[in-house]
Amino acid sequence: MRKIINKLLSYSVYRKTLLAYSVSILIITVLILICTYKVFTNNLKNYSTETSKQLLNQLVSGVENLKTDVDNVMTVIAGDSKALRFYQNKNDNKQDDYYLFLRLTDIKSYYSYIEDIAAINFNNSVCVQALGSNNENGDIDFASSMINKQKYIVPRTIKISKESKNVVSFLQYLPYYNAAIVIDVNADLFQYSINKNGREERNVYIIDSNGNAVTGNTKDIIQNNPLSDYFYSIITLKNKTEGCFVYDDKAKRQMVFFSKSAEFSWWFIDVQDYSYFNKAFQDISYPFIGISAFFILICILISALFNKKIKKPLVQLVNKIRNAADAEELSDMDELRYLDIAIARGKQERYAHQNYIRTQFLRCLLLGQQMPVMIPDHELRQIRGEYSANHFCVLLIKIQNLLPLNEAEQEEEFKIYRYTICNLADEIFEKSFHCKSVDIGNDLVGLLFMLDKKDISEDYMLSFKQLKQFAEEMIRITVSGSLGLIVDSQKDVSISCQKAKQYLEMNQLIGREELIDSNNQVTANYHEKNKKLVESILEYTNSNYKNPDLSLKSVSQVFGLSTTYVGKIFKSIQGESYSNYVMNYRLEKTKVALLETTKTINDIAIEFGFTNSAYYATLFKNAYGMTPTVFRNSAGIRMNL
């Protein structure tokens, strides 16, 4: 087993593929496990969050039910016919007071959460309490204050048997009798239900709409502690209109749950530290880690088995390449380098083969010969499709060396010339035409034009002139050319090539300055046509030179030709660009105006198409070595002399 492992690992290609597959599978597995763990923990967190929200909502619902009970008690007291006499008394009636005292005591004993019940008659300033006479004036003052502030539910602290108790006071005002009923409920009851759910280790805070603590438990916890401000700032910051929301405080690493009671306008708040969630996560982490480790081992095993299957063909491939490679060139065990070299050679050979096939196809297409090599039909169809068009035309380029060479030197030199001309022709002509050059042999290079219309733009003459100029300047040779007939079919391309070849062999008008067009167009006619075009442009320019918008673009639009074409033709005939001609013509005309008129320099500049006098003066000085003012003054002096 050890020998087998050592043999397998002796191949670097096997080691690297094993490592690559192992790492890839390991990364994918870990990512899947991380995503699964993330989803699981998020679900756990969401479940805990929803549970806390439900508990708070249950507490709020219980508190609102408590208010309903208190309202019912007040209704019972206010509806008692004998108790009504207490509210109607203008003076104190001890008998009515005593009856009401018994009634209130009976009701208080029935509801364990009620700390005290007080009935107040503001007409005679009498207060009857279920606990007996405790602080009558205090209750009357408190009730008056609640009525004035229109607050009917207020947390406060009262003393019962000299013991302070936190209560929530509910007030019902009877305006018809000018009387009131006050019921004090134990404040700690409002958070009692959540403690009954096994959550004693956590605190529920209750604050009113102003951020003040409501229950004694809340007061004890946040005493000398800015928690109340903290909770109130969150409520203000979030500006929450809904009755329940969760605030995730990442800075303090805790979740804060808020639930609002619509009846009381109080906020019930529960806080969960992140440690609560971490404990739950830890409970699931250990089994999850075990499952993850198991899956990772399975993945590594699968990777090893997979590599074992691909090991044999890899080793066979490496051995074949080793046998074909030069032993001195490569190291004995560097089979990865063998593979890289083999792949690079394969790509190079494939490219060379495809280039050779295309070159042979074009050459045979122009010469009307059969392909010298057999290629599959699908490759031949693909190549034919690459060179398909509606019409075709062949331009033959003949190379003429300016230096005398012997036969051996000439063959080698012309091979280089043909290669260079092919590259130049492709680069120059492909800017304006869909075409491809091919080395035909000897002193000829063919250029196949693939046309959409049965017409070829005369721009090819400008391109040929550029090719001729490059050839003379770069490789010191001269070229001549002949354009064959335009044919309609790919199989007739050889006819176009043969016609171009005939004109070259006839040597009519062919030479260092001419280009034959077998479609009955020659360079002389081309130049004559261009000369007439330039004459028309000059006539138009001389008539409109004062127009400030006169430019090569505007002239091209007038004659319906492209700006590039007109610019090239004009410069080839006149020897200068169109813009220079217009500028010089205008300057010559302004010289006459300077001498024969008294117009200002600015008026002359604007009249003759210059944008402003400063620009005109700069151009004038560059052309004649002096400003228009100096020119006018010097001319005046000479005339006086």
Secondary structure, DSSP 8 states (H G I E B T S, - for coil): -HHHHHHHHT-HHHHHHHHHHHHHHHHHHHHHHHHHHHHHHHHHHHHHHHHHHHHHHHHHHHHHHHHHHHHHHHHHHHH-HHHHHHHH-SS--HHHHHHHHHHHHHHHHH-TTEEEEEEEETTTTEEEETT-SS-HHHHHHHHHHHHHHT--EEEEEEEETTEEEEEEEEEEEETTTTEEEEEEEEGGGGGHHHHTTT-TTS-EEEE-TTS-B-SHHHHHHHTTSTHHHHHHHHHHHHT--SSEEEEEETTTTEEEEEEEETTTTEEEEEEEEHHHHHHHHHHHHHHHHHHHHHHHHHHHHHHHHHHHHHHHHHHHHHHHHHHHS-TTTS-SS-HHHHHHHHHHHHHHHHHHHHHHHHHHHHHHHHHT---SS---HHHHHHHHHHT--SEEEEEEEEEEESS---HHHHHHHHHHHHHHHHHHHHHHHTTTS-EEEEEEETTEEEEEEEESSS---THHHHHHHHHHHHHHHHSSEEEEEEE---BSSGGGHHHHHHHHHHHHHHTSS-SSS-EEETTTEEHHHHHHHHHHHHHHHHHHHHHHTT-TT--HHHHHHHHT--HHHHHHHHHHHHSS-HHHHHHHHHHHHHHHHHHH----HHHHHHHTT-S-HHHHHHHHHHHHSS-HHHHHHHHHHHHH-
